[in-house]
């Protein structure tokens, strides 16, 4: 919590952290070093709480349960890689594990405290046996976590065919369809751009 307080006005994350950060900065003048700070580190946070977002509730909202505003996510372990640069804070290879929840993904926090990214969350012990892809947006103070459009579209089709488990399968199929045909922001391979 004290470390998070350096970057955020509110306490959005707590737990026992283990990390070995590497810092670097280059600037023409000493007073510009703080603005050019770069940090890279793997990290693990044990027995913590992620506040202002309930990932389990967000995952269940693909079934029409829209109870994912606010709340908190308690976890046994949160791990990943953090990179800090001029553009903001970039969390990659994120993994969140608790008794009922398993989630993976990537999230970035811009300099204006805006959030972007995607997390795939699976809630165990419910009909949602297949992971639900969640889009991350909003800000640190007011995060928005909702199923992706592809997941919602797939869930709607799955619900029409087979309510319950069909919804979960459809949500996952929607994510796979997006990856196969949606392309998104992935760059084409180097060879295809050079005509080889």
Secondary structure as GFF3:
##gff-version 3
##sequence-region A 1 196
A	DSSP	alpha_helix	2	5	.	.	.	ID=ss1
A	DSSP	beta_strand	13	19	.	.	.	ID=ss2
A	DSSP	beta_strand	22	24	.	.	.	ID=ss3
A	DSSP	three_ten_helix	30	32	.	.	.	ID=ss4
A	DSSP	three_ten_helix	34	36	.	.	.	ID=ss5
A	DSSP	beta_strand	38	51	.	.	.	ID=ss6
A	DSSP	alpha_helix	55	60	.	.	.	ID=ss7
A	DSSP	three_ten_helix	61	63	.	.	.	ID=ss8
A	DSSP	beta_strand	72	85	.	.	.	ID=ss9
A	DSSP	beta_strand	88	97	.	.	.	ID=ss10
A	DSSP	beta_strand	101	110	.	.	.	ID=ss11
A	DSSP	beta_strand	115	123	.	.	.	ID=ss12
A	DSSP	beta_strand	132	138	.	.	.	ID=ss13
A	DSSP	beta_strand	143	147	.	.	.	ID=ss14
A	DSSP	alpha_helix	149	161	.	.	.	ID=ss15
A	DSSP	alpha_helix	165	177	.	.	.	ID=ss16
A	DSSP	pi_helix	178	182	.	.	.	ID=ss17
A	DSSP	alpha_helix	190	194	.	.	.	ID=ss18
###
